[in-house]
Amino acid sequence: MGQTIRGVSGSSPLNGGPGEADVPKPPSIGRYLARQRELRGMELDEVVALTRIPRRSLERLEGGAFDGLSDGFVRGFVRTVAVAIGLDPDETVARLLAEPEIGPRRRWPRVRALIGIAAGISLLAAVAAVVLVSLRSSGPAAEPVEASERVAKKPGLLRRDPVRRLAEEQRALRQD
């Protein structure tokens, strides 16, 4: 192995041969910004004060959470931090754009799943409401309402008072 036959090297880049291993990869944008901040002797709290970006977000940026992403949000983040630590913002964003794009993050399938779950719950709630309304409308026939059960304040509004009805029945029995 490792011999050159007809101008083709016997070592494959998949085997860790000299093809790709000899080419040093530039650090990710997060590691680059962290290193530049450290070289300038700046603490993370100083960058927080200058940029007004929350500390947790800066820690995630330097930790590599945004590596391989180049949407507008990340570009703005990188540009703001670059200005705060004294780097050329255009050059830093160009470094970000030179990083290989990574595939879609796992958060989008989670969001889609949550949307599906919410839609399913909404559908179940709608079906339950329809069933409830249909059961109420097809329930037992309403009992006749006496005039004494009407509420005086709001005409047309009926109130059933079982205690009053029982008292009236007891009064009627005593009178007999």
DRENDO-1510 file (C-alpha; in Angstrom, 1 decimal, always signed):
<recs>
REC; n; res; u; v; w
REC; 1; MET; +0.0; +0.0; +0.0 .
REC; 2; GLY; +1.1; +3.6; -0.4 .
REC; 3; GLN; +2.8; +2.9; -3.8 .
REC; 4; THR; +2.2; +5.1; -6.8 .
REC; 5; ILE; +0.9; +3.1; -9.7 .
REC; 6; ARG; +0.4; +4.8; -13.0 .
REC; 7; GLY; +0.4; +8.2; -11.4 .
REC; 8; VAL; -2.3; +7.3; -8.8 .
REC; 9; SER; -1.4; +7.1; -5.2 .
REC; 10; GLY; -2.2; +3.9; -3.4 .
REC; 11; SER; -3.3; +5.6; -0.3 .
REC; 12; SER; -6.9; +6.8; -0.3 .
REC; 13; PRO; -8.2; +9.9; +1.4 .
REC; 14; LEU; -10.6; +7.7; +3.2 .
REC; 15; ASN; -7.7; +5.8; +4.8 .
REC; 16; GLY; -6.2; +9.1; +6.1 .
REC; 17; GLY; -3.6; +9.3; +3.4 .
REC; 18; PRO; -1.7; +12.5; +2.5 .
REC; 19; GLY; -4.5; +13.7; +0.3 .
REC; 20; GLU; -6.6; +15.5; +2.8 .
REC; 21; ALA; -4.7; +15.0; +6.0 .
REC; 22; ASP; -1.9; +17.4; +4.9 .
REC; 23; VAL; -4.2; +20.3; +4.2 .
REC; 24; PRO; -4.8; +22.1; +7.5 .
REC; 25; LYS; -8.4; +23.1; +8.0 .
REC; 26; PRO; -9.1; +26.6; +9.2 .
REC; 27; PRO; -10.8; +26.8; +12.6 .
REC; 28; SER; -14.6; +27.1; +12.7 .
REC; 29; ILE; -16.0; +30.6; +13.0 .
REC; 30; GLY; -16.9; +30.1; +16.6 .
REC; 31; ARG; -13.4; +28.9; +17.6 .
REC; 32; TYR; -11.9; +31.6; +15.4 .
REC; 33; LEU; -13.8; +34.4; +17.2 .
REC; 34; ALA; -13.0; +32.9; +20.6 .
REC; 35; ARG; -9.3; +32.7; +19.8 .
REC; 36; GLN; -9.2; +36.3; +18.5 .
REC; 37; ARG; -11.0; +37.5; +21.6 .
REC; 38; GLU; -8.5; +35.7; +23.8 .
REC; 39; LEU; -5.5; +37.0; +21.8 .
REC; 40; ARG; -6.8; +40.5; +22.4 .
REC; 41; GLY; -7.1; +39.8; +26.1 .
REC; 42; MET; -10.8; +40.5; +26.2 .
REC; 43; GLU; -13.2; +38.7; +28.6 .
REC; 44; LEU; -16.5; +37.4; +27.4 .
REC; 45; ASP; -18.3; +39.9; +29.7 .
REC; 46; GLU; -16.6; +42.8; +27.9 .
REC; 47; VAL; -18.0; +41.5; +24.6 .
REC; 48; VAL; -21.4; +41.1; +26.2 .
REC; 49; ALA; -21.2; +44.8; +27.3 .
REC; 50; LEU; -20.1; +46.0; +23.9 .
REC; 51; THR; -22.5; +44.0; +21.8 .
REC; 52; ARG; -25.5; +43.6; +24.2 .
REC; 53; ILE; -25.7; +40.0; +23.0 .
REC; 54; PRO; -26.6; +37.7; +25.9 .
REC; 55; ARG; -23.7; +35.8; +27.4 .
REC; 56; ARG; -25.3; +32.5; +26.7 .
REC; 57; SER; -25.6; +33.3; +23.0 .
REC; 58; LEU; -22.0; +34.3; +22.8 .
REC; 59; GLU; -21.0; +31.1; +24.6 .
REC; 60; ARG; -23.0; +29.1; +22.1 .
REC; 61; LEU; -21.4; +31.0; +19.2 .
REC; 62; GLU; -17.9; +30.3; +20.5 .
REC; 63; GLY; -18.8; +26.8; +21.3 .
REC; 64; GLY; -19.7; +26.0; +17.7 .
REC; 65; ALA; -23.5; +25.9; +17.9 .
REC; 66; PHE; -23.7; +28.1; +14.8 .
REC; 67; ASP; -20.8; +26.6; +12.8 .
REC; 68; GLY; -21.8; +25.7; +9.3 .
REC; 69; LEU; -24.8; +28.0; +9.3 .
REC; 70; SER; -24.7; +31.2; +7.3 .
REC; 71; ASP; -28.2; +32.6; +7.5 .
REC; 72; GLY; -28.8; +36.3; +8.1 .
REC; 73; PHE; -29.1; +35.9; +11.9 .
REC; 74; VAL; -25.7; +34.2; +12.2 .
REC; 75; ARG; -24.0; +36.6; +9.8 .
REC; 76; GLY; -25.3; +39.6; +11.9 .
REC; 77; PHE; -24.1; +37.9; +15.1 .
REC; 78; VAL; -20.6; +37.3; +13.6 .
REC; 79; ARG; -20.4; +40.8; +12.2 .
REC; 80; THR; -21.4; +42.4; +15.6 .
REC; 81; VAL; -18.9; +40.3; +17.5 .
REC; 82; ALA; -16.1; +41.0; +15.0 .
REC; 83; VAL; -16.6; +44.7; +15.3 .
REC; 84; ALA; -16.6; +44.5; +19.1 .
REC; 85; ILE; -13.3; +42.6; +19.3 .
REC; 86; GLY; -11.6; +44.7; +16.6 .
REC; 87; LEU; -11.8; +42.4; +13.5 .
REC; 88; ASP; -12.7; +43.4; +10.0 .
REC; 89; PRO; -16.4; +42.4; +9.9 .
REC; 90; ASP; -16.5; +41.8; +6.1 .
REC; 91; GLU; -13.5; +39.5; +6.3 .
REC; 92; THR; -14.9; +37.6; +9.3 .
REC; 93; VAL; -18.3; +37.1; +7.5 .
REC; 94; ALA; -16.4; +35.9; +4.4 .
REC; 95; ARG; -14.6; +33.4; +6.6 .
REC; 96; LEU; -18.1; +32.3; +7.9 .
REC; 97; LEU; -19.4; +31.9; +4.3 .
REC; 98; ALA; -16.3; +29.9; +3.3 .
REC; 99; GLU; -17.2; +27.2; +5.9 .
REC; 100; PRO; -19.0; +24.2; +4.4 .
REC; 101; GLU; -22.8; +24.2; +4.9 .
REC; 102; ILE; -24.1; +21.5; +7.2 .
REC; 103; GLY; -27.3; +19.7; +6.6 .
REC; 104; PRO; -30.5; +20.9; +8.1 .
REC; 105; ARG; -30.5; +20.9; +11.9 .
REC; 106; ARG; -32.6; +18.5; +13.9 .
REC; 107; ARG; -34.7; +21.3; +15.2 .
REC; 108; TRP; -36.8; +21.6; +12.0 .
REC; 109; PRO; -38.1; +18.0; +12.2 .
REC; 110; ARG; -38.9; +18.7; +15.8 .
REC; 111; VAL; -40.8; +21.9; +14.9 .
REC; 112; ARG; -42.7; +20.0; +12.2 .
REC; 113; ALA; -43.6; +17.3; +14.7 .
REC; 114; LEU; -44.8; +19.9; +17.1 .
REC; 115; ILE; -46.9; +21.5; +14.4 .
REC; 116; GLY; -48.4; +18.2; +13.6 .
REC; 117; ILE; -49.2; +17.4; +17.2 .
REC; 118; ALA; -50.8; +20.9; +17.6 .
REC; 119; ALA; -52.9; +20.3; +14.5 .
REC; 120; GLY; -54.0; +16.9; +15.7 .
REC; 121; ILE; -55.0; +18.3; +19.1 .
REC; 122; SER; -56.9; +21.1; +17.4 .
REC; 123; LEU; -58.7; +18.6; +15.2 .
REC; 124; LEU; -59.6; +16.5; +18.2 .
REC; 125; ALA; -60.9; +19.6; +20.0 .
REC; 126; ALA; -63.1; +20.5; +17.0 .
REC; 127; VAL; -64.5; +17.0; +16.7 .
REC; 128; ALA; -65.2; +17.0; +20.5 .
REC; 129; ALA; -67.0; +20.3; +20.2 .
REC; 130; VAL; -69.2; +19.1; +17.3 .
REC; 131; VAL; -70.0; +15.9; +19.2 .
REC; 132; LEU; -70.9; +17.9; +22.3 .
REC; 133; VAL; -73.1; +20.3; +20.4 .
REC; 134; SER; -74.9; +17.5; +18.6 .
REC; 135; LEU; -75.5; +15.6; +21.9 .
REC; 136; ARG; -76.9; +18.8; +23.5 .
REC; 137; SER; -79.3; +19.4; +20.7 .
REC; 138; SER; -80.5; +15.8; +20.4 .
REC; 139; GLY; -80.8; +15.4; +24.2 .
REC; 140; PRO; -84.0; +14.7; +26.1 .
REC; 141; ALA; -86.9; +17.1; +25.5 .
REC; 142; ALA; -87.0; +20.1; +27.7 .
REC; 143; GLU; -89.4; +20.0; +30.7 .
REC; 144; PRO; -92.2; +22.6; +30.7 .
REC; 145; VAL; -91.2; +25.7; +32.5 .
REC; 146; GLU; -93.6; +27.4; +34.8 .
REC; 147; ALA; -93.9; +31.2; +35.0 .
REC; 148; SER; -92.4; +31.1; +38.6 .
REC; 149; GLU; -89.2; +29.8; +37.1 .
REC; 150; ARG; -88.6; +32.8; +34.8 .
REC; 151; VAL; -86.0; +35.3; +35.9 .
REC; 152; ALA; -87.6; +38.7; +36.3 .
REC; 153; LYS; -84.5; +40.7; +35.4 .
REC; 154; LYS; -84.0; +39.2; +32.0 .
REC; 155; PRO; -87.1; +38.2; +30.1 .
REC; 156; GLY; -86.8; +35.0; +28.1 .
REC; 157; LEU; -84.1; +33.7; +30.4 .
REC; 158; LEU; -85.2; +30.6; +32.2 .
REC; 159; ARG; -83.9; +29.3; +35.5 .
REC; 160; ARG; -84.7; +25.9; +36.9 .
REC; 161; ASP; -84.6; +25.9; +40.7 .
REC; 162; PRO; -85.1; +22.4; +42.0 .
REC; 163; VAL; -85.4; +23.6; +45.6 .
REC; 164; ARG; -88.1; +26.1; +44.7 .
REC; 165; ARG; -90.0; +23.4; +42.7 .
REC; 166; LEU; -89.8; +21.0; +45.7 .
REC; 167; ALA; -91.1; +23.7; +48.1 .
REC; 168; GLU; -94.0; +24.5; +45.7 .
REC; 169; GLU; -94.9; +20.7; +45.5 .
REC; 170; GLN; -94.8; +20.5; +49.3 .
REC; 171; ARG; -97.0; +23.5; +49.6 .
REC; 172; ALA; -99.5; +22.1; +47.1 .
REC; 173; LEU; -99.6; +18.8; +49.0 .
REC; 174; ARG; -100.3; +20.6; +52.3 .
REC; 175; GLN; -103.1; +22.5; +50.8 .
REC; 176; ASP; -104.9; +19.4; +49.6 .
</recs>
